[in-house]
Amino acid sequence: MSVREKVKEQVSSGGVIFREVDGRINVGLITRTARSGLTVYCLPKGWIEKDETPEEAAIREVREETGLTGRILNKIGEINYFFYSDKKEKIVKDVHFYLLEYISGITADHDEEVDDAGWFPFEEAIPLLSYKNEREILIKAGDMIRNIISK
Ligand code: ATP
């Protein structure tokens, strides 16, 4: 007898927002409290609304979760992972990540969905991120940023 698991697919969007301060690249990260009670460091990301493109959702999620507004320069890539919801459903999630150049805003204006938001120097931000797939996205973003700045 086989038991078929109920699987739900979700698509989200997120971003790496950056700026240069005194010749150093800084990126915007958020912290959340995981179900275990531990603090996790993440890239800002979230649900794509029905009337939104993935790009619009990335700009909105970055703005809501970090307080920072940016403009998209490029697509970085996608990650996928799964988890079990409170209703014990398996959720398979794809997240599109974009590179955003900082325009305006302050991290104190992050919303209540996150515990905190802040700017971190790029090199410090990589080991802080809790999920390997987001560390890989940030490393790829770093290569893109260096490429843009050297032009
Ligand atoms: P939303 O969909 O509104 O952004 P959410 O909390 O429902 O919010 P996630 O942030 O995807 O959705 O978190 C759901 C689960 O997936 C949590 O258990 C979280 O720890 C885990 N999770 C979050 N990001 C990742 C990731 N990059 N890689 C693996 N697991 C992750």
Backbone and ligand atoms as CSV (ligand in chain L), in Angstrom:
chain,resi,resn,atom,element,x,y,z
A,1,MET,N,N,0.841,-1.192,0.000
A,1,MET,CA,C,0.000,0.000,0.000
A,1,MET,C,C,0.883,1.252,0.000
A,2,SER,N,N,0.552,2.208,-0.874
A,2,SER,CA,C,1.361,3.418,-0.852
A,2,SER,C,C,0.531,4.597,-0.334
A,3,VAL,N,N,1.141,5.391,0.468
A,3,VAL,CA,C,0.451,6.571,1.006
A,3,VAL,C,C,0.927,7.767,0.206
A,4,ARG,N,N,-0.007,8.409,-0.494
A,4,ARG,CA,C,0.409,9.553,-1.305
A,4,ARG,C,C,0.370,10.820,-0.463
A,5,GLU,N,N,1.519,11.504,-0.457
A,5,GLU,CA,C,1.625,12.736,0.315
A,5,GLU,C,C,0.942,13.878,-0.440
A,6,LYS,N,N,0.276,14.752,0.299
A,6,LYS,CA,C,-0.319,15.940,-0.310
A,6,LYS,C,C,0.818,16.958,-0.488
A,7,VAL,N,N,1.039,17.406,-1.720
A,7,VAL,CA,C,2.119,18.373,-1.948
A,7,VAL,C,C,1.545,19.651,-2.541
A,8,LYS,N,N,1.953,20.781,-1.980
A,8,LYS,CA,C,1.520,22.083,-2.506
A,8,LYS,C,C,2.747,22.797,-3.045
A,9,GLU,N,N,2.594,23.437,-4.199
A,9,GLU,CA,C,3.727,24.185,-4.748
A,9,GLU,C,C,3.520,25.679,-4.536
A,10,GLN,N,N,4.572,26.349,-4.122
A,10,GLN,CA,C,4.494,27.807,-3.937
A,10,GLN,C,C,5.652,28.462,-4.676
A,11,VAL,N,N,5.391,29.681,-5.172
A,11,VAL,CA,C,6.454,30.435,-5.829
A,11,VAL,C,C,6.608,31.775,-5.116
A,12,SER,N,N,7.837,32.095,-4.765
A,12,SER,CA,C,8.124,33.349,-4.073
A,12,SER,C,C,9.207,34.111,-4.822
A,13,SER,N,N,9.409,35.354,-4.379
A,13,SER,CA,C,10.461,36.192,-4.956
A,13,SER,C,C,11.222,36.883,-3.847
A,14,GLY,N,N,12.499,37.134,-4.108
A,14,GLY,CA,C,13.294,37.820,-3.105
A,14,GLY,C,C,14.444,38.568,-3.743
A,15,GLY,N,N,15.252,39.213,-2.910
A,15,GLY,CA,C,16.326,40.002,-3.493
A,15,GLY,C,C,17.550,40.167,-2.616
A,16,VAL,N,N,18.637,40.492,-3.320
A,16,VAL,CA,C,19.864,40.947,-2.655
A,16,VAL,C,C,19.939,42.432,-2.977
A,17,ILE,N,N,19.737,43.265,-1.942
A,17,ILE,CA,C,19.826,44.717,-2.155
A,17,ILE,C,C,21.194,45.175,-1.659
A,18,PHE,N,N,21.884,46.009,-2.463
A,18,PHE,CA,C,23.259,46.387,-2.100
A,18,PHE,C,C,23.492,47.887,-2.291
A,19,ARG,N,N,24.520,48.354,-1.588
A,19,ARG,CA,C,25.021,49.711,-1.819
A,19,ARG,C,C,26.506,49.714,-1.478
A,20,GLU,N,N,27.204,50.724,-1.973
A,20,GLU,CA,C,28.631,50.837,-1.702
A,20,GLU,C,C,28.829,51.923,-0.656
A,21,VAL,N,N,29.531,51.600,0.434
A,21,VAL,CA,C,29.821,52.593,1.474
A,21,VAL,C,C,31.332,52.590,1.697
A,22,ASP,N,N,31.983,53.746,1.463
A,22,ASP,CA,C,33.443,53.854,1.590
A,22,ASP,C,C,34.157,52.724,0.843
A,23,GLY,N,N,33.709,52.448,-0.359
A,23,GLY,CA,C,34.376,51.433,-1.180
A,23,GLY,C,C,34.053,49.998,-0.798
A,24,ARG,N,N,33.155,49.803,0.171
A,24,ARG,CA,C,32.788,48.430,0.568
A,24,ARG,C,C,31.338,48.153,0.199
A,25,ILE,N,N,31.088,46.932,-0.280
A,25,ILE,CA,C,29.720,46.546,-0.623
A,25,ILE,C,C,28.986,46.129,0.638
A,26,ASN,N,N,27.813,46.707,0.864
A,26,ASN,CA,C,26.938,46.321,1.979
A,26,ASN,C,C,25.657,45.720,1.408
A,27,VAL,N,N,25.112,44.711,2.105
A,27,VAL,CA,C,23.859,44.090,1.648
A,27,VAL,C,C,22.842,44.084,2.792
A,28,GLY,N,N,21.570,44.080,2.409
A,28,GLY,CA,C,20.481,44.111,3.406
A,28,GLY,C,C,20.014,42.704,3.760
A,29,LEU,N,N,20.092,42.358,5.050
A,29,LEU,CA,C,19.632,41.040,5.523
A,29,LEU,C,C,18.536,41.230,6.575
A,30,ILE,N,N,17.773,40.163,6.789
A,30,ILE,CA,C,16.747,40.193,7.845
A,30,ILE,C,C,16.982,39.052,8.822
A,31,THR,N,N,16.415,39.186,10.020
A,31,THR,CA,C,16.409,38.052,10.951
A,31,THR,C,C,14.960,37.705,11.287
A,32,ARG,N,N,14.745,36.402,11.464
A,32,ARG,CA,C,13.432,35.870,11.851
A,32,ARG,C,C,13.660,34.877,12.979
A,33,THR,N,N,12.579,34.542,13.691
A,33,THR,CA,C,12.686,33.490,14.698
A,33,THR,C,C,12.095,32.210,14.114
A,34,ALA,N,N,12.905,31.170,14.031
A,34,ALA,CA,C,12.439,29.891,13.484
A,34,ALA,C,C,11.521,29.212,14.498
A,35,ARG,N,N,10.795,28.169,14.026
A,35,ARG,CA,C,9.889,27.436,14.937
A,35,ARG,C,C,10.628,26.924,16.156
A,36,SER,N,N,11.921,26.593,15.974
A,36,SER,CA,C,12.748,26.077,17.078
A,36,SER,C,C,13.048,27.164,18.111
A,37,GLY,N,N,12.771,28.431,17.759
A,37,GLY,CA,C,13.078,29.530,18.670
A,37,GLY,C,C,14.412,30.189,18.350
A,38,LEU,N,N,15.183,29.565,17.450
A,38,LEU,CA,C,16.485,30.132,17.085
A,38,LEU,C,C,16.330,31.285,16.095
A,39,THR,N,N,17.281,32.215,16.143
A,39,THR,CA,C,17.280,33.320,15.181
A,39,THR,C,C,17.914,32.857,13.880
A,40,VAL,N,N,17.228,33.098,12.758
A,40,VAL,CA,C,17.828,32.778,11.462
A,40,VAL,C,C,18.030,34.064,10.657
A,41,TYR,N,N,19.173,34.114,9.962
A,41,TYR,CA,C,19.480,35.237,9.065
A,41,TYR,C,C,19.093,34.819,7.657
A,42,CYS,N,N,18.318,35.676,6.980
A,42,CYS,CA,C,17.813,35.332,5.648
A,42,CYS,C,C,17.938,36.510,4.700
A,43,LEU,N,N,17.788,36.171,3.422
A,43,LEU,CA,C,17.551,37.216,2.421
A,43,LEU,C,C,16.064,37.534,2.459
A,44,PRO,N,N,15.687,38.791,2.194
A,44,PRO,CA,C,14.245,39.118,2.160
A,44,PRO,C,C,13.569,38.389,0.999
A,45,LYS,N,N,12.428,37.776,1.276
A,45,LYS,CA,C,11.700,37.049,0.221
A,45,LYS,C,C,10.265,36.812,0.666
A,46,GLY,N,N,9.397,36.525,-0.290
A,46,GLY,CA,C,8.009,36.230,0.071
A,46,GLY,C,C,7.148,35.969,-1.143
A,47,TRP,N,N,5.960,35.659,-0.851
A,47,TRP,CA,C,4.864,35.281,-1.735
A,47,TRP,C,C,4.674,36.257,-2.896
A,48,ILE,N,N,4.428,35.737,-4.105
A,48,ILE,CA,C,4.087,36.592,-5.255
A,48,ILE,C,C,2.562,36.736,-5.290
A,49,GLU,N,N,2.070,37.968,-5.200
A,49,GLU,CA,C,0.618,38.199,-5.233
A,49,GLU,C,C,0.062,37.903,-6.633
A,50,LYS,N,N,-1.251,37.676,-6.718
A,50,LYS,CA,C,-1.894,37.265,-7.982
A,50,LYS,C,C,-1.623,38.232,-9.140
A,51,ASP,N,N,-1.646,39.530,-8.835
A,51,ASP,CA,C,-1.516,40.531,-9.907
A,51,ASP,C,C,-0.076,41.012,-10.100
A,52,GLU,N,N,0.900,40.284,-9.544
A,52,GLU,CA,C,2.284,40.758,-9.606
A,52,GLU,C,C,3.169,39.886,-10.500
A,53,THR,N,N,4.203,40.527,-11.049
A,53,THR,CA,C,5.255,39.755,-11.711
A,53,THR,C,C,6.261,39.368,-10.611
A,54,PRO,N,N,7.120,38.382,-10.872
A,54,PRO,CA,C,8.139,38.035,-9.878
A,54,PRO,C,C,9.034,39.230,-9.526
A,55,GLU,N,N,9.301,40.084,-10.531
A,55,GLU,CA,C,10.158,41.263,-10.300
A,55,GLU,C,C,9.474,42.247,-9.352
A,56,GLU,N,N,8.166,42.496,-9.593
A,56,GLU,CA,C,7.425,43.429,-8.719
A,56,GLU,C,C,7.367,42.890,-7.295
A,57,ALA,N,N,7.170,41.570,-7.183
A,57,ALA,CA,C,7.106,40.972,-5.843
A,57,ALA,C,C,8.449,41.098,-5.127
A,58,ALA,N,N,9.547,40.941,-5.869
A,58,ALA,CA,C,10.881,41.054,-5.257
A,58,ALA,C,C,11.090,42.461,-4.696
A,59,ILE,N,N,10.732,43.481,-5.482
A,59,ILE,CA,C,10.901,44.876,-5.036
A,59,ILE,C,C,10.033,45.123,-3.796
A,60,ARG,N,N,8.769,44.647,-3.841
A,60,ARG,CA,C,7.858,44.866,-2.711
A,60,ARG,C,C,8.328,44.123,-1.455
A,61,GLU,N,N,8.723,42.858,-1.614
A,61,GLU,CA,C,9.145,42.079,-0.440
A,61,GLU,C,C,10.405,42.672,0.187
A,62,VAL,N,N,11.339,43.107,-0.660
A,62,VAL,CA,C,12.569,43.722,-0.123
A,62,VAL,C,C,12.193,44.995,0.641
A,63,ARG,N,N,11.291,45.789,0.050
A,63,ARG,CA,C,10.893,47.047,0.703
A,63,ARG,C,C,10.182,46.774,2.038
A,64,GLU,N,N,9.240,45.814,2.028
A,64,GLU,CA,C,8.486,45.543,3.260
A,64,GLU,C,C,9.387,44.950,4.350
A,65,GLU,N,N,10.227,43.987,3.959
A,65,GLU,CA,C,10.988,43.255,4.982
A,65,GLU,C,C,12.255,43.971,5.447
A,66,THR,N,N,12.829,44.838,4.599
A,66,THR,CA,C,14.058,45.540,5.020
A,66,THR,C,C,13.844,47.035,5.206
A,67,GLY,N,N,12.737,47.588,4.703
A,67,GLY,CA,C,12.530,49.039,4.748
A,67,GLY,C,C,13.244,49.760,3.608
A,68,LEU,N,N,13.932,48.991,2.728
A,68,LEU,CA,C,14.779,49.587,1.688
A,68,LEU,C,C,14.154,49.426,0.298
A,69,THR,N,N,14.189,50.509,-0.475
A,69,THR,CA,C,13.677,50.442,-1.851
A,69,THR,C,C,14.851,50.323,-2.810
A,70,GLY,N,N,14.703,49.421,-3.777
A,70,GLY,CA,C,15.771,49.238,-4.757
A,70,GLY,C,C,15.233,49.081,-6.150
A,71,ARG,N,N,16.175,49.120,-7.093
A,71,ARG,CA,C,15.812,48.918,-8.509
A,71,ARG,C,C,16.513,47.646,-8.978
A,72,ILE,N,N,15.778,46.817,-9.726
A,72,ILE,CA,C,16.345,45.538,-10.180
A,72,ILE,C,C,17.365,45.752,-11.294
A,73,LEU,N,N,18.546,45.136,-11.118
A,73,LEU,CA,C,19.579,45.210,-12.160
A,73,LEU,C,C,19.642,43.919,-12.959
A,74,ASN,N,N,19.333,42.798,-12.289
A,74,ASN,CA,C,19.534,41.497,-12.919
A,74,ASN,C,C,18.823,40.391,-12.149
A,75,LYS,N,N,18.631,39.248,-12.806
A,75,LYS,CA,C,18.165,38.064,-12.070
A,75,LYS,C,C,19.404,37.324,-11.569
A,76,ILE,N,N,19.378,36.907,-10.316
A,76,ILE,CA,C,20.535,36.153,-9.782
A,76,ILE,C,C,20.343,34.659,-10.028
A,77,GLY,N,N,19.156,34.151,-9.709
A,77,GLY,CA,C,18.904,32.714,-9.879
A,77,GLY,C,C,17.713,32.288,-9.063
A,78,GLU,N,N,17.534,30.976,-8.948
A,78,GLU,CA,C,16.391,30.422,-8.203
A,78,GLU,C,C,16.874,29.383,-7.220
A,79,ILE,N,N,16.137,29.251,-6.129
A,79,ILE,CA,C,16.426,28.159,-5.189
A,79,ILE,C,C,15.122,27.386,-4.998
A,80,ASN,N,N,15.212,26.150,-4.557
A,80,ASN,CA,C,13.997,25.453,-4.124
A,80,ASN,C,C,14.269,24.601,-2.906
A,81,TYR,N,N,13.233,24.496,-2.079
A,81,TYR,CA,C,13.330,23.711,-0.853
A,81,TYR,C,C,11.930,23.265,-0.477
A,82,PHE,N,N,11.824,22.379,0.495
A,82,PHE,CA,C,10.491,21.989,0.955
A,82,PHE,C,C,10.447,21.988,2.469
A,83,PHE,N,N,9.234,22.076,2.981
A,83,PHE,CA,C,9.021,22.040,4.426
A,83,PHE,C,C,7.603,21.553,4.670
A,84,TYR,N,N,7.274,21.266,5.902
A,84,TYR,CA,C,5.926,20.818,6.246
A,84,TYR,C,C,5.187,21.928,6.982
A,85,SER,N,N,3.967,22.216,6.507
A,85,SER,CA,C,3.170,23.286,7.116
A,85,SER,C,C,2.603,22.807,8.458
A,86,ASP,N,N,1.968,23.745,9.164
A,86,ASP,CA,C,1.332,23.391,10.443
A,86,ASP,C,C,0.268,22.316,10.231
A,87,LYS,N,N,-0.337,22.319,8.994
A,87,LYS,CA,C,-1.364,21.314,8.679
A,87,LYS,C,C,-0.739,20.023,8.153
A,88,LYS,N,N,0.598,19.902,8.289
A,88,LYS,CA,C,1.344,18.700,7.880
A,88,LYS,C,C,1.353,18.464,6.372
A,89,GLU,N,N,1.073,19.538,5.618
A,89,GLU,CA,C,1.180,19.406,4.165
A,89,GLU,C,C,2.626,19.653,3.769
A,90,LYS,N,N,3.056,18.936,2.724
A,90,LYS,CA,C,4.407,19.190,2.218
A,90,LYS,C,C,4.330,20.374,1.254
A,91,ILE,N,N,5.121,21.407,1.514
A,91,ILE,CA,C,5.140,22.592,0.655
A,91,ILE,C,C,6.476,22.594,-0.091
A,92,VAL,N,N,6.381,22.628,-1.413
A,92,VAL,CA,C,7.590,22.712,-2.233
A,92,VAL,C,C,7.660,24.144,-2.739
A,93,LYS,N,N,8.763,24.805,-2.446
A,93,LYS,CA,C,8.837,26.235,-2.760
A,93,LYS,C,C,9.970,26.565,-3.728
A,94,ASP,N,N,9.646,27.392,-4.724
A,94,ASP,CA,C,10.657,27.946,-5.641
A,94,ASP,C,C,10.771,29.418,-5.312
A,95,VAL,N,N,11.991,29.917,-5.173
A,95,VAL,CA,C,12.158,31.354,-4.914
A,95,VAL,C,C,13.078,31.961,-5.979
A,96,HIS,N,N,12.552,32.983,-6.679
A,96,HIS,CA,C,13.338,33.717,-7.674
A,96,HIS,C,C,14.076,34.846,-6.946
A,97,PHE,N,N,15.379,34.969,-7.199
A,97,PHE,CA,C,16.140,36.051,-6.552
A,97,PHE,C,C,16.687,37.040,-7.579
A,98,TYR,N,N,16.565,38.325,-7.235
A,98,TYR,CA,C,17.017,39.412,-8.106
A,98,TYR,C,C,18.053,40.272,-7.376
A,99,LEU,N,N,18.905,40.912,-8.194
A,99,LEU,CA,C,19.892,41.839,-7.656
A,99,LEU,C,C,19.308,43.250,-7.707
A,100,LEU,N,N,19.275,43.928,-6.561
A,100,LEU,CA,C,18.686,45.267,-6.495
A,100,LEU,C,C,19.713,46.291,-6.041
A,101,GLU,N,N,19.761,47.380,-6.789
A,101,GLU,CA,C,20.601,48.509,-6.407
A,101,GLU,C,C,19.782,49.396,-5.469
A,102,TYR,N,N,20.364,49.736,-4.311
A,102,TYR,CA,C,19.659,50.547,-3.302
A,102,TYR,C,C,19.323,51.942,-3.842
A,103,ILE,N,N,18.096,52.393,-3.568
A,103,ILE,CA,C,17.697,53.757,-3.940
A,103,ILE,C,C,17.455,54.602,-2.686
A,104,SER,N,N,16.620,54.090,-1.769
A,104,SER,CA,C,16.232,54.907,-0.615
A,104,SER,C,C,15.707,54.026,0.517
A,105,GLY,N,N,15.486,54.652,1.672
A,105,GLY,CA,C,14.867,53.952,2.799
A,105,GLY,C,C,15.856,53.623,3.906
A,106,ILE,N,N,15.279,53.299,5.079
A,106,ILE,CA,C,16.103,52.931,6.238
A,106,ILE,C,C,15.594,51.607,6.815
A,107,THR,N,N,16.542,50.818,7.359
A,107,THR,CA,C,16.180,49.467,7.815
A,107,THR,C,C,15.263,49.490,9.048
A,108,ALA,N,N,15.222,50.625,9.746
A,108,ALA,CA,C,14.315,50.732,10.902
A,108,ALA,C,C,12.855,50.640,10.455
A,109,ASP,N,N,12.612,50.842,9.166
A,109,ASP,CA,C,11.242,50.791,8.635
A,109,ASP,C,C,10.814,49.399,8.179
A,110,HIS,N,N,11.541,48.357,8.595
A,110,HIS,CA,C,11.116,46.990,8.229
A,110,HIS,C,C,9.766,46.691,8.870
A,111,ASP,N,N,9.011,45.747,8.264
A,111,ASP,CA,C,7.678,45.451,8.820
A,111,ASP,C,C,7.755,44.442,9.976
A,112,GLU,N,N,6.577,44.103,10.516
A,112,GLU,CA,C,6.548,43.240,11.709
A,112,GLU,C,C,6.697,41.757,11.396
A,113,GLU,N,N,6.728,41.418,10.088
A,113,GLU,CA,C,6.928,40.019,9.685
A,113,GLU,C,C,8.333,39.529,10.061
A,114,VAL,N,N,9.257,40.495,10.220
A,114,VAL,CA,C,10.644,40.118,10.524
A,114,VAL,C,C,11.027,40.683,11.893
A,115,ASP,N,N,12.033,40.058,12.515
A,115,ASP,CA,C,12.477,40.550,13.827
A,115,ASP,C,C,13.313,41.802,13.668
A,116,ASP,N,N,14.210,41.767,12.666
A,116,ASP,CA,C,15.101,42.905,12.471
A,116,ASP,C,C,15.619,42.908,11.032
A,117,ALA,N,N,16.131,44.057,10.621
A,117,ALA,CA,C,16.748,44.173,9.302
A,117,ALA,C,C,17.962,45.067,9.453
A,118,GLY,N,N,18.984,44.827,8.633
A,118,GLY,CA,C,20.171,45.674,8.740
A,118,GLY,C,C,21.071,45.541,7.530
A,119,TRP,N,N,22.014,46.510,7.441
A,119,TRP,CA,C,23.045,46.472,6.404
A,119,TRP,C,C,24.248,45.713,6.965
A,120,PHE,N,N,24.832,44.844,6.165
A,120,PHE,CA,C,26.024,44.103,6.583
A,120,PHE,C,C,27.059,44.153,5.475
A,121,PRO,N,N,28.354,44.317,5.839
A,121,PRO,CA,C,29.384,44.234,4.806
A,121,PRO,C,C,29.291,42.866,4.127
A,122,PHE,N,N,29.461,42.841,2.806
A,122,PHE,CA,C,29.269,41.624,2.024
A,122,PHE,C,C,29.991,40.411,2.626
A,123,GLU,N,N,31.267,40.560,2.973
A,123,GLU,CA,C,32.054,39.405,3.455
A,123,GLU,C,C,31.506,38.858,4.773
A,124,GLU,N,N,30.945,39.738,5.595
A,124,GLU,CA,C,30.369,39.277,6.873
A,124,GLU,C,C,29.003,38.631,6.664
A,125,ALA,N,N,28.319,39.071,5.608
A,125,ALA,CA,C,26.944,38.602,5.377
A,125,ALA,C,C,26.907,37.134,4.947
A,126,ILE,N,N,27.902,36.692,4.179
A,126,ILE,CA,C,27.863,35.310,3.651
A,126,ILE,C,C,27.772,34.281,4.796
A,127,PRO,N,N,28.723,34.278,5.756
A,127,PRO,CA,C,28.620,33.254,6.803
A,127,PRO,C,C,27.442,33.443,7.752
A,128,LEU,N,N,26.876,34.660,7.783
A,128,LEU,CA,C,25.722,34.892,8.674
A,128,LEU,C,C,24.468,34.179,8.180
A,129,LEU,N,N,24.289,34.098,6.855
A,129,LEU,CA,C,23.055,33.526,6.304
A,129,LEU,C,C,22.875,32.078,6.762
A,130,SER,N,N,21.671,31.760,7.201
A,130,SER,CA,C,21.412,30.454,7.816
A,130,SER,C,C,21.271,29.315,6.812
A,131,TYR,N,N,20.843,29.627,5.568
A,131,TYR,CA,C,20.593,28.565,4.584
A,131,TYR,C,C,21.650,28.590,3.488
A,132,LYS,N,N,22.175,27.376,3.197
A,132,LYS,CA,C,23.250,27.251,2.200
A,132,LYS,C,C,22.812,27.797,0.842
A,133,ASN,N,N,21.543,27.514,0.436
A,133,ASN,CA,C,21.089,27.963,-0.885
A,133,ASN,C,C,21.080,29.504,-0.974
A,134,GLU,N,N,20.832,30.185,0.148
A,134,GLU,CA,C,20.855,31.658,0.135
A,134,GLU,C,C,22.308,32.168,0.158
A,135,ARG,N,N,23.209,31.411,0.824
A,135,ARG,CA,C,24.636,31.794,0.774
A,135,ARG,C,C,25.128,31.717,-0.671
A,136,GLU,N,N,24.689,30.680,-1.402
A,136,GLU,CA,C,25.101,30.531,-2.809
A,136,GLU,C,C,24.566,31.676,-3.663
A,137,ILE,N,N,23.315,32.083,-3.389
A,137,ILE,CA,C,22.728,33.223,-4.122
A,137,ILE,C,C,23.536,34.492,-3.831
A,138,LEU,N,N,23.917,34.689,-2.566
A,138,LEU,CA,C,24.666,35.903,-2.204
A,138,LEU,C,C,26.055,35.906,-2.861
A,139,ILE,N,N,26.697,34.746,-2.901
A,139,ILE,CA,C,28.021,34.659,-3.542
A,139,ILE,C,C,27.899,35.012,-5.030
A,140,LYS,N,N,26.865,34.488,-5.675
A,140,LYS,CA,C,26.634,34.790,-7.095
A,140,LYS,C,C,26.351,36.292,-7.284
A,141,ALA,N,N,25.578,36.863,-6.342
A,141,ALA,CA,C,25.280,38.305,-6.409
A,141,ALA,C,C,26.578,39.103,-6.289
A,142,GLY,N,N,27.486,38.655,-5.425
A,142,GLY,CA,C,28.771,39.338,-5.229
A,142,GLY,C,C,29.563,39.403,-6.525
A,143,ASP,N,N,29.574,38.290,-7.267
A,143,ASP,CA,C,30.286,38.262,-8.563
A,143,ASP,C,C,29.653,39.275,-9.516
A,144,MET,N,N,28.317,39.330,-9.512
A,144,MET,CA,C,27.615,40.266,-10.420
A,144,MET,C,C,27.913,41.709,-10.019
A,145,ILE,N,N,27.918,41.983,-8.716
A,145,ILE,CA,C,28.159,43.359,-8.232
A,145,ILE,C,C,29.575,43.808,-8.618
A,146,ARG,N,N,30.566,42.922,-8.404
A,146,ARG,CA,C,31.956,43.267,-8.753
A,146,ARG,C,C,32.071,43.573,-10.240
A,147,ASN,N,N,31.372,42.794,-11.039
A,147,ASN,CA,C,31.360,42.987,-12.484
A,147,ASN,C,C,30.789,44.355,-12.862
A,148,ILE,N,N,29.686,44.735,-12.192
A,148,ILE,CA,C,29.015,46.006,-12.482
A,148,ILE,C,C,29.916,47.170,-12.062
A,149,ILE,N,N,30.517,47.049,-10.863
A,149,ILE,CA,C,31.323,48.150,-10.316
A,149,ILE,C,C,32.611,48.365,-11.114
A,150,SER,N,N,33.186,47.266,-11.658
A,150,SER,CA,C,34.455,47.400,-12.374
A,150,SER,C,C,34.281,47.998,-13.775
A,151,LYS,N,N,33.026,48.151,-14.223
A,151,LYS,CA,C,32.793,48.664,-15.599
A,151,LYS,C,C,32.831,50.184,-15.652
L,1,ATP,P1,P,6.442,33.574,3.301
L,1,ATP,O1,O,6.058,32.477,2.338
L,1,ATP,O2,O,5.336,34.549,3.520
L,1,ATP,O3,O,7.744,34.223,2.924
L,1,ATP,P2,P,6.914,31.522,5.333
L,1,ATP,O4,O,7.524,31.668,6.678
L,1,ATP,O5,O,5.649,30.756,5.209
L,1,ATP,O6,O,6.754,32.974,4.733
L,1,ATP,P3,P,9.482,30.529,4.423
L,1,ATP,O7,O,10.241,31.739,4.792
L,1,ATP,O8,O,9.780,29.865,3.115
L,1,ATP,O9,O,7.916,30.795,4.354
L,1,ATP,O10,O,9.642,29.489,5.617
L,1,ATP,C1,C,8.973,28.230,5.611
L,1,ATP,C2,C,9.948,27.154,6.139
L,1,ATP,O11,O,11.041,26.992,5.237
L,1,ATP,C3,C,10.537,27.482,7.498
L,1,ATP,O12,O,10.613,26.277,8.246
L,1,ATP,C4,C,11.929,27.976,7.179
L,1,ATP,O13,O,12.816,27.685,8.214
L,1,ATP,C5,C,12.278,27.207,5.904
L,1,ATP,N1,N,13.147,27.986,4.994
L,1,ATP,C6,C,13.101,29.308,4.769
L,1,ATP,N2,N,14.018,29.680,3.870
L,1,ATP,C7,C,14.670,28.544,3.494
L,1,ATP,C8,C,15.740,28.271,2.596
L,1,ATP,N3,N,16.327,29.235,1.885
L,1,ATP,N4,N,16.160,26.990,2.473
L,1,ATP,C9,C,15.575,25.993,3.181
L,1,ATP,N5,N,14.565,26.184,4.060
L,1,ATP,C10,C,14.113,27.443,4.227
